[in-house]
């Protein structure tokens, strides 16, 4: 094999979290009587907590204090994801099992804070696959900066250019490709933007499609 490790995003890639998160944010807006700015919301997918706060604070500055939305959103989100298993995305288990059977070390690189990420992976039954989890709170620069992927590769003890990376968001793809990794974009809520199309990642409809390609 031409690669020595594989690094996965989590939300929207391994777990069908993005649809849950979007629904809960929309419901928070409805509860508070403010509009749901869908385009603005989609722009934060793949971002770390700091960037999400900055963008939503700016986007809602003439409507409502972002802290009020955040509190309502977080309360309802935690009630779901900290107590229920989020559905695993199509092909995730098949790909993870195949990589593991070929002795490829695996890691997660997610913008989600560590305690929440660990609970999500455990509830979904995926935690045992991964050697380490690198999170957005551990880096100075979040996605699309490559820092999180570089740190994940360092923890695996491999050169970034020998890693496969799996992402769904545009920010995540830019992060992984800037880290010189062979990057697969698995389509979820957000279509590839022009900038990402120009980078020419390997685009697939599902992780199962990637599994079929790699296991030939």
N, C-alpha and C positions, 0 to 999 in steps of 0.2 A: 504494500500500500504506500501511496505517496504522502500520506498524512500520519501524524503521530498522536493527535489528540482531537477532541471535538468539544466545542463550547456552545452552550445553548442559552438564548434568552429564555424567559419563563412565561410571562403574561402575554397571551395572544399567540404564543408559539408552542409551548408544551401544554399549557392550560387555556381553556376557553374563557379566560378571565375578562378580556376586554369588553365583551358583550354584557357581562354582569356589571362591570364598573360603569359603563356608559349608561345602562338602565338606572342604576342607583343614583348617578349624578343627575340625570334627567328628572328623576322622582324628587330629589332634593330641591331642584329648581322649582318644581311644581308646588311642593310643600311651602316654599318661601314666597311663592307668587312672582317669580322672576323668569325671564325667558331662558330657554336652553339654546345656547349658541353652539350648534353642532359643529360648524367648521372650526371654531376656536377649540372645542373639545378634542376634535380629531388631531389637532396640531400638537397636543401634549402627549400623545401616545408614544411611549418609548423614552420619555424624558424622566429625569430624576425629580425628587420632591422639590428641590430649590427652583428648578426651571418651571415646573408646573405651577408653583405658587406665584412666580413672577408673571407668567403669561396670563393666568386667570385673574390675578389681582388687577392687571392692566385692562383685560378684556371686560371686566365687570365694574370698573371704577366709577362709572356714571350710573350704575344700577343698584349695587348693593356692596357692602363690605364683604370681601372674599372670605374672611374668617367665619362669617355666618354660614355661607355655603359649605365651606370646608368641614365645619363641625357636623352639619346635618348629613353631608355626604359620607364622612368618615364613620359616623355612628352606624349608619345603615349598611355601609360596605363591610365593616368589621363584623357586624351581626351575621353576615353571610359567609365571608371567606375564612373567618377564624373558627367556624364551627361546622361547615359543610365542605365536602370534597368538591372542588371545581372539576367539571368534566375535562378529561384528557383529550387533546386534539388527535384527530385521525392520523394514524401511523406512528405516533410518538413511541408507543411501547415496542412496536416492531423494529423501529430504527435503533432505539436504545438497547434492545436485546441483541441486535446484530452487532452493534459496535462493541458491546461488552463481551460477546462471544469471541470477538477478534482481538481482545485485550487492548482496546483503545480507551485510554483514560478520559473521563468526562467531567466537565465542570459547568456551572451555571454562572452567567453574567447578567444580572438583573438590576434595573433601576429601583426596584422595590426594596424597602428596608429589610434588614436581615431577619428580625424576629418574625415578620409577616411571611417572608419568603420561605423560611424553614417550616412554618405551619402549613402553608399551602402545599408544598411538596410532600410533606408527611401525610397529610390528609388524602392526597391524590395517589399515594403509594409510589412516589417517584424518588424519594429522598435517597434510597440505597444505591441508586445508579451513579451518584456524583461524588467525586473525590473532594470537591470544595465548592463553595458558593461565594461568589464575589458580588458585592452589592453597591448600589449608588452612594450609600452613606460612607463608603470606605475610600472614595476617590475625590480628588479636588474638582475634577472636570467630568461632568456627566456626558452621556451620549448626546450628540454625535462625536464627541472627542474620543479617541481610541484608548484612553487611560484604563477603563474598566476591563477591556479585552487584553491589554498588555499585562495587567496585574493578574488576571485569571491564568494566562499562559505561564507567567512567572511562577505561580503557585503550583502549576502542573509540572514545572521543570522542563518546558519545551520552548523552542523558538516559535514566535507568533506565526511565521510564514509556513510552519508545518502543521498548523491547526485548521480544522474546518470550523466555520461559525454558522449558526442558524438563527435567523432573525425574522420578525414580521414587519416591524416598523421601519420607516425611512431613516429615522435617527439612528436606529440600531444597525442598519446596513452600513450607513456611512461610518459609524464607529468601528465596526469589524473590518471593513475594507481599508480604513485608514491604519489599522493595526497590521495590515498586509496578509490577512487571512483569506482563504478561499471561502467565499460567503454565499450562503443560500438564503434567498428571501422567500418565505412562505406567506402567501397572501392571506390577510385577515380583514380587518376593518378598513385599512388604508391602502389605496392603490399606490404603486411606485410613482414618485414624483419625477419630473424631468431630470433633475440632478442625479437621482439614483439610477434611472434608466441609462444615463450616460456612463455611469460606473460599471454597468453591465454585470450585475450579480447573477447568480444562477437562480432563476425564478421558477417556483413550483406552486401548484395549487394545494399541496399537502405534504406532510412529512412522509406519508406512505409512498408518494411519488419519488421522494429522495431515496427512501429505502430500496425501492425497486431499481433505481439507477445505480446506487453504490454496491448493491449485492449481486449484480450480474456476474 
